[in-house]
Each structure stands twice: as structure tokens, then as C-alpha cells.
Amino acid sequence: MTVDGFELLGDAHDYLLTAVRGVPDGAWGDPTPCSEWTVRQVLNHARLDQQALVMGITGVEPASDPFEPVDATGEKPVAELTAVLEAAAAAWESRRGDESVPTPMGPMPAGVGAAAAALDAGIHAWDIARATGQDLPLTEEMAEALEDIASRIVDFVRDSFGKYAPARAVPEGASRAERLLAFTGRDPHWSR
């Protein structure tokens, strides 16, 4: 399957925004599939990660450490996220066609970097949707599109930065989404 990283990034950003818009009042402090983080912290991590992934392009570091997200949100979390996602997408787009773009994981083609940002956004959209009881599954189409970038970077991030829990086993016949979630260390059947 040939994947357009820029298109995938747009789809993943839409998925993340939909999940964040659907967080019910009072659910921001709920637990998530990211066992040590609340919904607020996953949102903050996802927002800061999008900034961190383009800091080599923009020259602007995230306001804080994406791996130590605060358990608080601003007054308008959806608007804040929207602004970050728009800026990140514009940064990737500004380098479309470039074969070497600096990222925290080393230089890579811009389309691959955009796909890496899509993986982060898509997985955390699932975390937030699942944590808040929304019927927003990771689709088979998105999972298939994310498989290649996940195979390229998840083990590197896991080994280099200690992020992503160990991969989980899935039964034979598991869906693409279940396999991708398990590969990123998530229980595909996690429930609140």
C-alpha cells in the first residue's frame, strides 16, 4: 500500500480533533489506555508531540516536555489543539518533497515525518476516544496506512527513549487495528 504521509496526517489530525471535541464534561481526569496518564495528559502529550516533531523545521521547541505532560488544560483545549495541529501541518507542508527533514528520530523525508506525526495523532485519538467511551474506533483503513511508519519507528522510540510499552500478543485473526494498537503497547480491548 502506497501511503501519502501528508494525507494521512490530515486524516489523523481530524481523528484526534474529533476525539477531543467529544470528551464529555468531567471526563478530562479519567484514566486512559496510557496507564499513567489522564485524558488531559494524553491531550497535552499529543499536542506537545506534534510541536516536538516539527521543531527541527520551525526552530520552536514545545512549551514543555511531551513525555511529562501536565494534568491540566487551558480554557479552550479544542482551540489550542486546533492551532497546534494547523501549525504542525503547515510546517510539514513547507517541506513537502524534501528528502531530509530534521526530526527527533533523525533526518527523514518530509512525507515519512508527516506519517510519523500521523501515527502519534491517530494512536492518541484512539486513547482519548476509548477513555471517554466514544464510538470512534481506529479504522482498519487508518491502521493499514499507519503500519509502515509504525514498523519503522515504534521499536526505535521504544529502545531509544523508553516510550511505548512493550508490544502485546494478539490472537490469530486479530484485526489490523488490534495488531497496530498491540504493537504500540496497548490493550486493544482496554475499557474504563
RAVENHU-V95130 format. One record per residue. N is the residue number from 1. RES is the residue in one small letter. SS is DSSP state (hx for helix, st for strand, lp for the rest). PHI is phi in whole degrees, -180 to 180 (NA if undefined). BURIAL is I if it has 9 or more other C-alpha atoms within 8 Angstrom, else O. Layout:
BEGIN
N/RES/SS/PHI/BURIAL
N/RES/SS/PHI/BURIAL
END
This chain:
BEGIN
1/m/lp/NA/O
2/t/lp/-87/O
3/v/lp/-115/O
4/d/lp/-91/O
5/g/hx/-59/I
6/f/hx/-72/I
7/e/hx/-66/O
8/l/hx/-61/I
9/l/hx/-62/I
10/g/hx/-61/I
11/d/hx/-65/I
12/a/hx/-68/I
13/h/hx/-63/I
14/d/hx/-61/O
15/y/hx/-62/I
16/l/hx/-64/I
17/l/hx/-63/I
18/t/hx/-61/O
19/a/hx/-64/I
20/v/hx/-69/I
21/r/hx/-62/O
22/g/lp/-89/O
23/v/lp/-68/I
24/p/lp/-68/O
25/d/lp/-55/O
26/g/lp/85/O
27/a/lp/-100/I
28/w/lp/-63/I
29/g/lp/-93/I
30/d/lp/-70/I
31/p/st/-69/I
32/t/lp/-133/I
33/p/lp/-60/I
34/c/lp/-84/I
35/s/lp/-52/O
36/e/lp/-98/O
37/w/lp/-121/I
38/t/st/-84/I
39/v/hx/-58/I
40/r/hx/-58/I
41/q/hx/-68/I
42/v/hx/-64/I
43/l/hx/-58/I
44/n/hx/-64/I
45/h/hx/-61/I
46/a/hx/-61/I
47/r/hx/-64/I
48/l/hx/-67/I
49/d/hx/-63/I
50/q/hx/-61/I
51/q/hx/-69/I
52/a/hx/-63/I
53/l/hx/-67/I
54/v/lp/-108/I
55/m/hx/-64/I
56/g/hx/-70/I
57/i/hx/-90/I
58/t/hx/-86/O
59/g/lp/78/O
60/v/lp/-113/O
61/e/lp/-82/O
62/p/lp/-62/I
63/a/lp/-63/O
64/s/lp/-153/O
65/d/lp/-71/O
66/p/hx/-60/I
67/f/hx/-92/O
68/e/hx/-131/O
69/p/lp/-70/I
70/v/lp/-69/O
71/d/lp/-98/O
72/a/lp/-155/O
73/t/lp/-128/O
74/g/lp/-75/O
75/e/lp/-68/O
76/k/lp/-130/O
77/p/hx/-62/O
78/v/hx/-69/I
79/a/hx/-65/O
80/e/hx/-64/I
81/l/hx/-64/I
82/t/hx/-56/I
83/a/hx/-62/O
84/v/hx/-65/I
85/l/hx/-65/I
86/e/hx/-63/O
87/a/hx/-66/O
88/a/hx/-65/I
89/a/hx/-61/I
90/a/hx/-65/O
91/a/hx/-63/I
92/w/hx/-62/I
93/e/hx/-61/O
94/s/hx/-65/O
95/r/lp/-114/I
96/r/lp/-50/O
97/g/lp/91/O
98/d/lp/-73/O
99/e/lp/-89/O
100/s/lp/-144/O
101/v/st/-119/I
102/p/lp/-71/I
103/t/lp/-138/I
104/p/lp/-62/O
105/m/lp/-101/O
106/g/lp/102/O
107/p/lp/-67/O
108/m/st/-156/I
109/p/lp/-60/I
110/a/hx/-57/I
111/g/hx/-64/I
112/v/hx/-72/I
113/g/hx/-61/I
114/a/hx/-63/I
115/a/hx/-66/I
116/a/hx/-63/I
117/a/hx/-65/I
118/a/hx/-65/I
119/l/hx/-58/I
120/d/hx/-60/I
121/a/hx/-65/I
122/g/hx/-65/I
123/i/hx/-65/I
124/h/hx/-74/I
125/a/hx/-62/I
126/w/hx/-61/I
127/d/hx/-55/I
128/i/hx/-68/I
129/a/hx/-62/I
130/r/hx/-64/I
131/a/hx/-65/I
132/t/lp/-108/I
133/g/lp/71/O
134/q/lp/-85/I
135/d/lp/-88/O
136/l/lp/-133/O
137/p/lp/-69/O
138/l/lp/-70/I
139/t/lp/-72/O
140/e/hx/-62/I
141/e/hx/-64/O
142/m/hx/-68/I
143/a/hx/-59/I
144/e/hx/-62/I
145/a/hx/-67/I
146/l/hx/-88/I
147/e/hx/-58/I
148/d/hx/-64/O
149/i/hx/-67/I
150/a/hx/-62/I
151/s/hx/-66/O
152/r/hx/-83/O
153/i/hx/-120/I
154/v/hx/-62/I
155/d/hx/-65/O
156/f/hx/-61/I
157/v/hx/-65/I
158/r/hx/-61/I
159/d/hx/-77/O
160/s/hx/-85/O
161/f/hx/-117/O
162/g/lp/69/O
163/k/lp/-107/O
164/y/lp/73/I
165/a/lp/-68/O
166/p/lp/-57/O
167/a/lp/-61/I
168/r/lp/-108/I
169/a/lp/-76/O
170/v/lp/-126/O
171/p/lp/-70/O
172/e/lp/-58/O
173/g/lp/88/O
174/a/lp/-63/O
175/s/lp/-71/O
176/r/hx/-60/I
177/a/hx/-63/I
178/e/hx/-62/I
179/r/hx/-65/I
180/l/hx/-65/I
181/l/hx/-61/I
182/a/hx/-65/I
183/f/hx/-63/I
184/t/lp/-86/I
185/g/lp/88/I
186/r/lp/-100/I
187/d/lp/-85/I
188/p/lp/-62/I
189/h/lp/-112/O
190/w/lp/-55/O
191/s/lp/-139/O
192/r/lp/-67/O
END
